[in-house]
Each structure stands twice: as C-alpha cells, then as structure tokens.
Amino acid sequence: MSPEQLNTDAIGGMIPVTIDDQSFKVKLGTSILAAAREAGIRIPTLCYHKDLCVSGSCRLCLVEIQGQRGLQAACSYPITQSLTVRTTSPEIRRARRDIVNLLISEHKGDCYTCLRNGNCELQSLAAEYGSYRFPYGRENGARQVRIDEGPIWRDMDKCVGCFRCVRTCRDIQEIGVFAKHGRGDGVRLATFLDMPMLDTLCVACGQCVNRCPVGALTEHDYTDEIWKAIDDPDKHVVIQTAPAPRAAIAEEFGFAPGHSLTKQMNTALKRMGFDKVFDTNFTADLTIMEEGAELLLRLKSALVDKKPAALPQITSCSPGWIKFMEHVAPDKLEHLSSCKSPQQMFGALIKTYYAQRAGVHPSKIVTVSLMPCTAKKFECERPEMGASGYKDVDYVVTTRELARMIKQAGLDLPKLPPSEFDDPLGLGSGAGLIFGATGGVMEAAIRTAYEIVTGEEVPFEKLRVEPVRGMEGLRVAELPIKKAVKDWKFLEGATLKVMIAHGLANARKMLDGLRSGELSGYHFIEIMACPGGCLGGGGQPIPTDIDIRTARAKAIYAEDEGMPIRKSHLNPVVQALYREFLTEGPCGHTSHKLLHTHYTPRGARIL
C-alpha cells in the first residue's frame, strides 16, 4: 500500500470498510474484530478477551479479506486501508469447525462433572459448529492433572492453550505466575520450576480463573463442608454477605449485569438452612471507624507531636493486595493499616460479641463468608486470624459457588420473596455497601472523616464523592479542610490528598511512587487487587470485562442512594458495639486485640 493510498483512505483518521455487505467507517488501526462488533456482527473467539492484549493464537476468528490469499485472524488484523471482509463462508465454517474439533481432541474432561458445564466457551463453540463427533480422536485418561492445595486449582488436561491466564497475570496484575513452557505441540502452561502456585508470587486473586474460557482453572470449593455444617444439628451456622456478590449474583440466574437481588438472596440463605444471615456492610462500617481513627492518629503524630508516622496510610481490605505487598515491598508494610478486613473483623466478632449475646459457645459456631474474592479463601487460613481463640472465618464461598448451592437447594432466586438481614449484625450503611466498588472504601472514609473533623457533611451533592469514583486505574483527589472542630483544629487549612488504585499493575506504580518519594505529600491510599475492585473479584460470575464491572458498580451506587443510613459513624449498631463491647473506642485495647493484625514479610520470589 502506497502512502498516497493510506492518506486517501484515512481522511480524518477514519477508514472505510465493508463487512458482510455493511459499509461504514472505523478509526485507523481498529481491528477487524472490533469493527465487526461495532457493526453488530459476531465473529467467534476463544483466546481474545476485551481486558487483554491481542494474542491471535486460537485462530477461531478467521475471516476472508477480498484480494488476499488465505484466511486472516480478525482479532489481530488492523484496518489501515479500505477493506472488504466476509465473516462467513463455506471455507470459514469448515476451518472454524476443524479448529474446534482439534481443541476438543486434546481437551480431556467430562462436561458433566466440570464446574464450567453450561458456562464454557469451548462447549458453546462445539454446539455452534456442530462438533458432535470426534474426527481427530479424543484423549483418553488423565495426562497431566495437577491440583494445587490452595485457593486456586488447576486441571491442565482441560487447558486449551489460549493462554489468557498468562496475559492476565502478566499484563493486568504484573505478577507473571504463569508462562508457556515447551514448543510446538508440546507447549504447556506452567509456573516457574513447576512450583505450587502459593510457593510463587501468586496472590490468589483469581483473575486467571475469571478469564479462563474452560475449566482448567477453578477455585477450591468448600461447599460440601458448608452443607455438612448446615446439616449438623449441633452446629450454629452463620453467614455474612459482602456487598459485591449481591450486585452480581443475578447474572448466574440469567439477568444482565447491574441487577441487585440482595433481599431475595437473604431469603434463599435462610431457606438453605443458615441460622443467621448477617451483612458484611456492618463491619465495613466498623472498618471505617477503626481505619479512620488510625489515620487521624497518624496525622496527629506527624503534624502535632512531630513524631515519625507511616504516611500515606494504605488500606488493608484486599487480601490479594496484602500478600502482594508482603512479597514485593516487605520494607513498606508499616504503611498498611493494621485493620483486619471487614470479613475477618466479622468473624472475630461472631465468635466473641455475638457468641456472648446469642448464648452459643464459639466452638459450636461455624462462620461462612460470601465473598467476591478467591483470595479471601487464603486470608481466612492465615494464622494471624484467630485472636478470639478460634478461627475467625471457617469457610469462604464465592458468588459463583453460592449460586450453585442455591440451585442445589431447588430455589429459583429471582422468584423468592424479599427478606431482611438478621439482628444484631445485619445493619450496614450505604458507605459500607460501596466498599464493593473501586474507590468505595475511600469515599466511605471521606464521608465519615470529613464530618468528624469539620462537623459538616462532605461538600458533594447527595454524598457522591465523584472525584474518587470511576474505572481509571490510578486516580487522585484533594479535599480541602477549611475549618475543623476543637479536637482536630490542627487539620484546619490542610488539604487531604488521597489516591485510588485497582489492579496490581497499578498498585506497583503506586509502590514505585512510594519508594521514590513522589507520594510523600499523600495521606491515604486505597488499593484493590482486582480491576474494578471487589466487583471484579476472582470469585464473581464469569465472564467479566470493563462494561460488566461498570454495570455492577452502578447497581452498588444506586442501592447506596436508597439506603436510610449512608455514613458509617451513624450506624446505630456500630455505636452500640462501642458502648457495650469495644468500650475503649476505635483503636482501643479490645479492638486492637480482635480487629487489628500484623503482616508477614515474605520477600520477593523469582519467577
């Protein structure tokens, strides 16, 4: 193609293209796949994912381009001149069916017993292209099954070589646990030296699971143990439900992303046999009280007492982020808030405060957490999480797993009547609810801290702290404090500088700034390991992409605006907890024992 032709075609940066007899213009460099999707034309894919860089390895997206020999991969073909494209023809259909049949020939696994049965991209493609037989044979017997003892399980006999997990871990999280090993038909997925995943830098975030198109990667499933506890009359089984699953679980029942079924989910849990259904938003509110007090104490130490204080303070709600920090920045652990996550705070209170009130011995209580996160399964096993004398949280169930349990119980979630959370730990504020979205912890903290310091509400319409909302990987905001009440007069005239990051690649950028001193003027930083925050957690419904995560965030924020209490410090149950049990107040002796923790320098691992 001559420069003259390129200039003629790309007037205004727009290129004319015709796909299946539809003519339109696209931006210079747009892939054929993206152009087709803009026009509402479907091209099948397997290795492609909207969140990831292009691979072009599966070849399912083959198309015909007029004037060119052979079929081309639509995902990796940029449009730089006027093109005429066909996305379906006898040759294309035969090629795609051959590719699907070849994949099936090397895909060992019985669909009936696979966790992805009914939500498997290879299974859907086989149905679409009529792969009802095995023209290239089929592998019989296990070849390289490997199940890890940890939150993430691997079954490499099901791997189809799309290597989405490699790109997810390398590009989104910048960890690189996985890599391609071998060449040609001997290529396989493996960790460094074939080490177990938890012996690498793996933080158990589960983002690889969320992007695996088949069942090669799954979470460690404890649902049988949970059913056993529910069926045991000698056990008192309670469940806490985090905010992110309620904004996503409807997707497992056929709803579009962004539909909340919180109260129907409460009914389902009660009918399944849980003795109490509590709201993790309660301890999200408690986290704001403890973490906010910790921040104000650090500011007082630095600004008034002129003593060293680890600023900026960094949130500690995301267990994947915590493990990442322990590995790559053990020298900066002092910057982490000492607060446990809301999940672990809840577990500690269940086996102390609640056990006393309910008259149930802690040894008979089984605590279950509904979480959007596979890393929560790792967190609840940490040896630090047992200050009550018992394991804080016994089992973690993901959103996907709970959906399966609801179906096993014969319940149709959307058709259930609504019901409320149980007392006494069932009341949470809107501030606790928005913990599920990236920026939510920061917004909840600002709503409370600003009011405590100034005696006034945050100066944002309807309490929407817009500067900290959004899906940008790194966001910063400044909040001037023009006046302050007596106890916090030293902050008057100061400007609170905050930062939000989600996804570990962005967290690494933040750590670089912390080491270089660029963040010395910042006071508070929120980090979430997963893109989109908990709404994009590794235990959420599959698939995920930025549009799905944005829809879930809208559901969370809409529910927040309809709640009667929208600030953590106004939660009357939290207030009662401090009067009756944590009597020394936030960051007092009892709360430090039960609600705060320490971290473990693990050192960097070479992968």
N, C-alpha and C positions, 0 to 999 in steps of 0.2 A: 504494500500500500504506500502510495506516494504521500509526502507531506501535503501536497495540494488536495488530494482526496480526503485526507484526515481533516484538513481545515474546512473543506466544503461540507463534510458530513457533520462536523462537530460545532456548527454555528451556535454560539451561546452556550457551549458545553453540553448540548443535547444531541443525541444520535437517533436517527430514525431506525426503527426495527419492526419487522413483521414476524409475528409468531402465530402459527396456525391460522393464517389469513387475517389476524388482527394487527393493524398498523398503529403505532404510537411512537413516542419519543422517550428516551431514558437518558440519564446522566452519563457522560463519558466514563467508561470504566465499570459500569454496572455489569454484573454477571448475567448470563442468560437466565440462570435460575431465578435470580432476584427480579429480573424484568418480567419473566413469566408469572411470578407470584403477584407482582403489581397489577398484572392484567387479569388476575383470577384464573390463571392456567396452572394446573397442578402437574408437577414433574416429581416422580418418586425419588426419595433419597434414603440413605442409611448412614453414611459417615458424616453427612452435613448436619450442623446444628447452628441455630441462629446466634448462640452465645460464643461460638468458637471460630477460630481461623479455618480457612478452607483447606481440606485435605485432598479431595478428589480421588480417594483410594478405592471406594466401593464400585464406582462406575455405573451405578443404577440410574443416574440422571442423564444417560446418553441421549443425544438428540442429533438430528440431521441439520447441517448448515448448507444451504444452497451454494454450489460451486466448490465444495470441499470434499475430499475423499475421506471415507470412514466416518464413524460416529464420534462425537465430541462430548466431553463431560460438561454439562451445563453449569455446575457449581463453580468450576474453575476457569471458565471461558469468559474473559472480559470483553464487553462490546466497545470497540474502538472505531468501528466503521459501520455503515449500514449493512444489516444482515437480514436474511430471510431464513426462518427456522421452522422445522417441523418437530413437534414433540411426540408424535405417534405415527407409526407406520408398521407394516409387517416386519421389516428388519429390526426396528427398535423394539417391538414387542418380543420378538424371538431373543434378541440379545439380553433384554432385561430378565426374561424367564430363565435363560441359561445362567445368568449371574445368580439369581435367587436359588436355582437348583444346585449350583456349585456351593453356595453358602450352606444350604441345608445338608449337603453331603458331608460336610465337616462339622456340623453343629450337633454335638451329642447331647441329648437331653429329651426327656419325655415331657411334652407340653402339659400333660395332666397334673404333674407334680411340681411344675415350675411356678414360682411366685409371680412371674410376669405373664402367666397364662391369661389371655384376654386383653393384655396391655403390652404386647410385644411387637415391635416394629417388623421383625423378620416374619413372625406369624401372620401379620396383616398383609405383608407383601406376598407371602406364599399363597394366601387366599386370593389376592388381587390378580396374580398372574397364573393362577390355575396350577400351582405346583402340588398336584395331588399324588404324584408318584415320585420315585427316586431314580431318575435316568442315569445319574452318575454314582449310584450306590449310596450307602449310608454307613457311617462309622458305628460299629457295634462294640459295646463295652467301654468302660472308662479308660481314658488315656493319660490325662494329667490333672485329675481333680485335686484341688488344694483348697482346704477350708481353713481360714485363719481363726485362731482363738482371739477374737477381739470384736469390736463393733461392726467391722466390715468383713463379709465373707466373699470368697472368690471361688468360682467354678469355671476354670479355664476351658473345660470341654464345651462350654456354651459360647465362648468368645468367638465373634465373627470378624475380628481383625479390623474394625472400624477405627480403633484407637482414639475414640472420643475421650476416654478416661485419661489418656496420655496428654492430650491437648488441654483438657480441663485442669488437671493438676499442674501442668507446666505454665499455661497461659493465664488462667483465671486466678489460681492460687499461688503460682510461682514457687511450688514446692518440688515437684518432679519426682514423686514416689515411683511412678511407672515409666517404663521405656520399652521400646521394641528391641527384642533380642533375636538374633539369627537373621537369615536371609532367605529369600525365595519362599518356597512352600514350608520352610522350617521356621519362619518368623513367628514369634510368640510374644505375649505380654508378660513382663516380669518386673520384679523390684531388683534393686542393686544386690548382687550376690544371692538372689532368691531369698532374701531375708523376709521373715514375717513382717507384715505391714507396720505393726506397732513398734518394731525394732528399727524402723526407718524414721524419717521426719513426718510420717503420716499423722495428721491431727484428727482423723476420724470424722471429718466434716461431712462426708457422704456426697460431695458434689459429683464425684465419679459415678456413684450409684444413680444419681438423678439424670445423668446423661447417657448411661449405658442403654442401648436400644433393646437389649435382650436380658436374660437373667444371669449374666456372667458375674455381676456384682450386686450384692444384696446386703441388707443389714442383718445382724444377729437377732433372731426372732425369739422373744421370751413369752410369746402369747400362751403357749401351753402351760408354762409355770403360773401365769396370771390366772388362767381358767382354773387351775388346780387350787390356787389360793381362794378364789371366789367360791368354789365348791366345798371348801373345808369349813364346816360349821364352827370350828374353834378359832378361825381367823377373822379379824375385823379388817376388811379391805377398803382402803380409801384411795381415791384418785384425784389428782389435781390436773387441771386442763390449762395449758398455755394459750395465749391469745392467737398465735399464728395458725394453729390447726383449725380453729373454728372459722377462719376466713378461707380455708382451702378444702376441708373435708367434703364439701358438697360436690367437688369435682369428681370424687370417687363414686358418686351416685348420679352422674350424667349432667350435672349443672355446669354452666360456663364459669370460668374463674371470676371471683368477685362476689360470690353469693355466700352469705353467712347463715349458718344453721346452729347457732350457739345453743339455744334453748331446746331445740329438738335433740341435739347431742346429749344434753343433760338427761333428758327422758330416756334415751337409749341406754346410757350408762347405768341408770337406776334399774331399768328392766333387765339388764345383763347381770345384775347381782351385786354391784358395788354398794357397800354400806353407806358411804358418804361420797358426794361429788362436790369438790371444792374448786375454787378459782385461783389459779396461779397469779392472777392480777393482784390478789391480796398481798402476796409477798413481793410483787413488783413494786407496789406502793411502799412496802416496808423497805425494799432496797433503796428507793429514792430517799427515804428518811435517813437511812444509815450512810449511804454513799454521799448524800448531800451534806450531812453533818461532817463526814470525814473530809470533804473538800473544803468546807468553811474552816475547819480546824487547821488544815494545811495552809490555807491563805492567811489565817491569823498568825500562825507560827512564822511564816515568811515575812509578812508585812508589819506586824506589831512586835512580836518577840525577837525578830531578826535572827531566827534560827533556821538552819537548813531544812528545807521541806521539798519533798519529791514532787515538783510541779513540772509539767502538767500531770494531773491525776488522770488515769486511764481506766475506763470501765472494765468490769470483770464478769459480765453476764454471759459471754460467749465462750464455752469450754474449748472449742477449736482454736480460737484466738489465744486463750491462755496457754494451751500446750505449744502452740507455735512460738509464743513469747519465751516459754521455758527453754525451747530448743535454740532459737536464733538470737535471743537477746537476754540471756540469764543475768547479765550485768545491769539490766534496766528493770528488773522485777519490782523494785521499790516504787516505780511509778504506777503500778497496778493498784487499784482499790483493793483493800483487804476483804471487801464484802464477798460473801458467797453469792452464787447466782440465785435468782428467785426460786428455782427448782429446789436447790439444796437448803435454802432457808426454810422453805415449806416443810421439807422432810424433817428437819431438826425440830420445828415447832409441833409437827404432828406427834412426834414421839416424846414430847415434853409437855408443852402447854395444852394441846388437845387431849393427850392421854389422861392428864390430870382432870380436865373438865369432863371428859366422857366416862371416866372411871374404868378405862380399859388399860391393862398392863401393856407397856410398849412391846413386849416380846410377842404379843398376840396381834399386833398391828402390822399389816403389810401395806406399804406405801407404793403407789404406782403413779407415774408421771406421764401424761400425754404431752409429747413434745414434737416439734417440727424437725428435730435435730438428731442425727445419729451420734454426734459427739457427746450428747447427754448420756448415752449408754456408757461411754468411757468415764465421764465425770462422776456418775453415781458410784463407780467402782473405786474411785480414788481413796486411798487410806486416810486422807485428811478429813473425809466427810463422815464423821461419826462422833462428833463432840457430845451428843446426847447419851453416849454409851451404846448406841445401836447404829446400824447403818441408816443414814438419813433417808435415802430413797432405795427401795428394794428393786424395782423394775422400771424401765423406761419403755414406753410403747410409742411408736411413731404414728403420724397421721395415717399413713398407708396401712399399718398394722391394725389400728383401731377400726378402720373401715372394714377390713376383713373380719374382725371379731364381731362387729355389728351385723354383718351378713350371716356369719355363722350362727348368731343368735336368732336368725329368722326375722330381723327387723328391717323395715323399709324406712330409713332415716328421714327422708323428706316428708313422709306422711305421718310422722309421730307428732303428738301434741306438744306444745312447749312446756317447760318447767324451769324453775329457778334453781340456782345453786343452793347447797345446804348451808345451814348455820353450823358453827360460828365463823368459819373461814371462807365464806362464799361471796363476800362483798369486795369488789375491786372497783377502782375508779377508771375513768377514761384514760387517765395518764398511764395507769398500769397496762391498759389494753394496747396502747400504741407502742409498747415495748417490742411488738412483733415486727414493726417496720424499721428499716434503717433510718436513723435519726430520732427514733421514738424515745429511746432512753434519754437522749439529750433534751428533747422537748419536754418530757415529763419532769426532768430535773430542773429545767428553767422555770416551768410553771410554779414549782414549789419554792426553789431557792430565791427567785426574784421576789416573790411575795414575802418570804420570811425576812429577807434583807431590807426591803424597801417599805414593807407594809402596804404595797399596792399590787394590783394584778399586772401581769406582763402586758406591755403595750402593744398587743396584737389582737386584731379583730377575732372574736369568738375563740380566743385562746389558741388560734392556729399560729404556731411559731414557724412561719413559712421558710425563713432562711435555712432551717435545718432539715427541711423536707426535700424529697427528690431522689433520683436514682443516679446522680453523678457519683463517681467512685470516691472522690475526695471533695468535701465541702467545708467551708469555714464561715463563721459568723461572729459578729461582735455585738455585745449587749451593754450599752452604757448604763451605769448606775448613777443617776443624777442625785438621788437622796438615799439615805439609809437610816434605819431606826437605831436606837441607842446602842444595843449590843454589837451592831455591825457598822458603826459610824466610820470605822477605818476604811471601809469599802466605798464610801461616798466619793463620787467623782471618778471612780475607777471604771474601766471597761473590761467586762468579762469576755475573753477570747476563747472560742471553742472550735473544735474540728470534729468532723464525722468521716469515717472511712468504712467501707464494706467490701468484702473480698480481700483475701490475704495478699494479693499483689499490691493493692492499695495500702494495706497495713504495713507492708515492707517499706513503701515510700515514706510512710509516717515515721517508721523507725529510723530511716536514713536521716530524716529531718531532726529527730530527737538526738541522734548521735552528733550531727553537725552543729547543733546549737540553734538551728533555724526556728525551732519551736519553743525557745526559752521564754517567749512572751505569752505563750498559751497557758490556759489554766485547766481546761477539762477537755478530754478527747474520748469520743465513743468509737469503739471498734467492734464490728461484727464480722465473723469469719466468712459468712456466706453472702454472695451477691444478693442485694435486696434485703439483707438482714434475715431474721428468722422466717419471714415469709418465703424466702428462697432456700430454706434449710434442706439438708440432705435427706430428711425423712418425710418431706412433703410429697403430694401427688405428682406423678410423672405424666406428662412432660413439664418442663419449666423453661421459660425464657423471659426476657425483659417485659414483654407485654403481659404475660401471665402474672408476674410479680407485681407489676404496676396495678393490675386489676385487684389483686389481693390487698394491696395497700389501700386502695380506695375503699374497700369494704371495711377495713380496720378503722380508718379515719371517720367514715360515715357512722359506724357504731359508736365511736367515741363521742361524736357531737350529739348523740341522742341519749347519753347517759346522764343521770342526775348529779353525779359527783365526777368532776373532771380534774381534780388536783389531789395528789397523793396524801398530803398532810390533812386533808379534810375527810379522809376515810374514817368513819366513827369506830370501826372495828380495830383499825390500826391504833387509834387513840386509846381505845380500851386496853389493847395489848400492852401499851406502855404504862398505863395506870396499874394494871393488875399483875403483870409478869416481868416486863423489861423496865422495872421501876427506876433504874438509873438513867433512863432515856437513851436516845440514839448514841451509839458508840460507848455505851456504859459497860460495866463489867459483865453482866449477863449476856448482853447482846454480843459482846466480843467473843465470849465463850462459844455461843451457839451459832451466830450469824456471820462471823468473820473467819478467815482461814489464812493459810500461808501457801506459798508456791514452791515448786521443786525445780532448781536449776538442772536442766537435763543435758545441756551442751549441744552443739551442732553435730549432726550426723552427715557424713559424706555419702552422697548417693551416686 
